[in-house]
Amino acid sequence: MLTARGIAMAVCAFVGVNALADGDTKGSPTDLEWLRAEVGDGALIHHSDGRIYLTELATAESVLVGNGNQPEFSPDGTKFAWIDGTAAKGRLRRGDSSIHVIAENVERLGGVHWLSNTEVAVALRKKDGKRWFRVSLGGEFTEILELTALGRGGPECDIRQAEDGIWSYVDDETWRTSDGHRGRVAGTCSVSLSPDGRSVTSLHRGHQVLSIEAIRPGGVARKVHWRYAGGFDNHRWASHHPDYMVVVDEVGEETKGVTYPVVMRADGSRGARLGNKGLARHMVYGDFTVGDGVGQGWLAP
């Protein structure tokens, strides 16, 4: 049975959209050479229809990693982690493709979030309720009391810790910070946080306008407009790069209803499809990183 929130999201997802009156770009964003010229090398990790796909910018071909959702790159772009059922898993982006179990009994709606190149944050299910923990790749667990006080995982949950130690948290339509501030997002569906945790995003009805709100000093405040045909959905600010977002292009050129992951500048000025896997009627979320992904092993300091 759909909840009130689910009904609202369904209405938001299928409401009709109109082309922008000024500066509209027809078709879909397909210019990968623009993105390669900007970053040189990079990669997309995204889930589609319950599976994880890795796409290197150099080849633009998507490779199946395994089952799961909500993938995120480490800050240096050499590793990624995701949720598979009630487990948080991860592996190297290049080289050894062995899959590691980082934590079990994980709250799926909390996701998995890199805090450094060697540790993640996940919400764990305990006998006395869900609580957030900092988990090292070596298996050490430390509870994050401040984060648990903000929320324990919900629809499209995103968390960040700023350089001054303040936590930001968003899920559903509400954001909160550990220094005592909170509010509702401006849009009606799809939320995420900027990499520095100082801004929150949300999508408006019609799926052509994205709000970015400053929730802490130094945050960004602006509207981002979709410049292409149709609309976009399921945006996610790149976890460790402020210039890019991963969004879903809702225009299917080859098959009606197919959606495609797009790497878009955070100001909405340019975009490029990266990845060749994407299905309608299922969530598609991704993360983007720059660099060649070459690094040390899974447990390297």
N, C-alpha and C positions, 0 to 999 in steps of 0.2 A: 504494500500500500504506500502511495506517495505521501510524504509529509508536506506540510504547508511550504517548507523551504524547497522541497523537491519540485512541487508544482510551480513555484515561482521561477525556479531555474529552468524548468522545461518550457515555460512560457517565454522566458528570456531567450532561450536557445533557438526557438522557432519563429520569433517575431520577424516580420518582414523588414528589409533594409533598403534604403535608397542611396543612389550614388551621390557623392559629394558634389555640390553645385560648382565649386571652384577647385581647380588643381587635381581633378580626379585622374587616376592612372588606370586605364582599362586592363583587363586580364589579371594575371597573378604575378607575384614577384618571383622571377626565375633567374635573375642575373647573379650567378655565383661568382663571376669574375670580379664584380664589385666587392663582395665580401672577402675574397682572397686578396684583393689589392689592399684592403683595410687591415687585415690581421695576419696575412701570410699563411698561417696554419692554425688549425683549430679543430674542434669536434663537437658534435651534437650527441647527447644521450637522451632518448625519449621512450616513453611507453605508449603502446597502442594495442588495444584489444587484449590487455593483460599480459603483454610481452614487452621485453626491453630490447631496444635496438641501438647500436652504436654506429655513428656515421662520421667518418673522417672527412674533413673539408677537402682534402687533397683528391679524394676519389668520388665523393658524394654518393657512395653506395652504402646502404644500410645492412648491417650484419646482426643477426639474431644473437643475443646474449643469453636469454633464458626467460622464465616467467617472472612477472612482478610488475611494480608500478612505482611512481614517484622517485625517479632516479636523480642523483645530484653528483656533480664533480667535486673533487677535493680542490682546495685553493690553488694548488700548483698544476692542476689539470692532469695529473698522472694516474689518478684513481677515480673510481666512482662507486657509489653505494645506492641501494634501492631496497624497497620492501617487497618481500615474497611471502604472502600469507601472514604469519605472525613472526617472521624472522627478518632481521636486517642483514642484508648480504652485501658483499663488495668484491671488487677485483681490480687489477691493474688495467689501465687503458691499452697499453702496448706490452708486448712480450708475453710473460706467463699469464695465461687466461684462466688459471685456477680460481674458483669461486670460494670465498671465505664467508663463514657465518660470523657476523660481528656480535649479534645479540638475538635472543629468542624472547618469546612472550611480549612482543612489541605491539603497541597500539597502532594499527594500520593507518588510521586517520591522522596520526601525528607525523608520519613520514620519517625520513632520516636526513639529518642536516650536519654537514661538516663544520666543525669548530676550528680545526687546524688540519694539517696534512696527516695527522696520526690519530685523530679522535673525532667522534661524531656525537650528536645529541639525539636521543630517541626517548619516547614515552613508553615506559614499561608497565605491564599489567601486574600488580602485586595484590596480595590478599586484601590489603586495606585500601585498594584503589590504584588508579594510574598515577605515575609520578615520572618526572623527567630525570634522565641520567646522562652524564658525560661518560662515554665509553671509549676506551683506547683500543687500538687495533690489537694490542697485546692482551686484552681481556680484563682491564681494570675498570670498575664501575664507581662513579661518584655522583651522588644525588645533587640536582640543581634546584634548590628550594625556591629561589626567586622565580624561576621559570614555571615551576609547578603552580605557583600562586597566580600566574597569569592565565593559565588554561592548560588543558590536558589532552589536546588533540581534537580537531574537528574538521569539517569540510574545508579543503584547500589550505590546511594549516601551514603557516610559514613562520619561522623564527630567525632572529639575528641578534648577535651581541655586538654593540658598537665598541670602538676602541677605548671608550671611557668606562666600559664594563656594564652599561645599561642594556637590558634585554628589551627587544621589541617582539611582539607576538600578534598574529592576526589569524582568524579563522572565520568562516561564514561571512558575516558582515560587520564584525567588531574587531578593533585593534586595541592593544593595551601596551603599556611600557612599565618597566620595573621601578621607575621613579614616580609612579602614581598617576599617570595620564591615561586616558582612554577615550574612545569615540567610535562612531559608526562610519563605515566607508561611504563614499559619495555614490558609487554605482550600485548595481543590483545583483551582479554575479561575477565570479572569478576574482580572486584577490592574491596579492603577493607583496613582499617587502623588497626594498632596495638592498643591495649588498651591505651597505653601512647601517641598515636598520632605521634610517631616519625618515624614510618615505614609505607610503603604502599606496598600492594601485588597486583599481577596481574597474570593471567593465560596465558600460551603460546599456540600457535597452536599445535594440537596433544593431548592436555589435559593430559599431563603427567609431565609437569614441571611448577612450580610456582615460580615467582620471588618475593623476598622481598628486597625492596630498602630502604635505610636510607634517609629520607627527612629532618631530624633534627639531631643535635648532640645527640649521645647516641642511635641512631636508629640501626636496624639490617639490614645486607646486606648478602643474601645467596640465593641459589637455593634449592627448595624443590622438590623432585622427588616422583611420585606416584609409590609405590612398588608392586602394585597388578595388576591383569589382567584388561584389558580395560583401562579406563581413569577416570578422576574425573572432576567436574565442580562446579560452583556456591559456591566457598569457601567464608567463612566469619570468620574472626578472632574472637574468643570469646570476647565479648564486655568488660569483666572485668577480664579476666584470660589470661596472656600472653603465657601460655604453650599449648593452644589448639585452633584448628580451627574446624569449622563444614563445611564439604564438601559433595558433592554428588557422590556416587559410581555409575558409569554408567553401570556396569555389572549387568544384571538382571538374577538371577539364576532360579527363579520360572516362571517368565513371561517375554518374550522377550520385551526389551525396558523399563522395570520398573527400576526406579532409587531409591536409598536408601540414607538417611542421615547417615553420618559417622562422629564420633568425632575422629579427627586426631591430633597427637602431632604437634606443630607448626614447628618442624624440619623434619616432614615427616617420622619419624622412626617407628611409630606404629599407628594403627587405629582400630576402632571398630564400627560396625553398631549399632546404637542406635535409635530405632524407627522402626515401621513396616508399615508406610504409606509413599508413595512416588510415583508420577506418572510421566511418560515421557511426553514430549511435553508441560509441564507446569513448571514454575519456582519453585524450591525448595530451600529455604534458611532457615538457622537456627542459633540458639545461644545456647551456653553451659554454665552452671554454676556449681559450686561445693557447697557442704553443703547440709543440710537436708531441707532447705527452710522454717524452722519454724521461725516465727517472730511475730511482733505486727500487728495491724490492718492497713488498707489502709492509713488512715490519721495520724497514730502514728508518733510522732517526731523522 
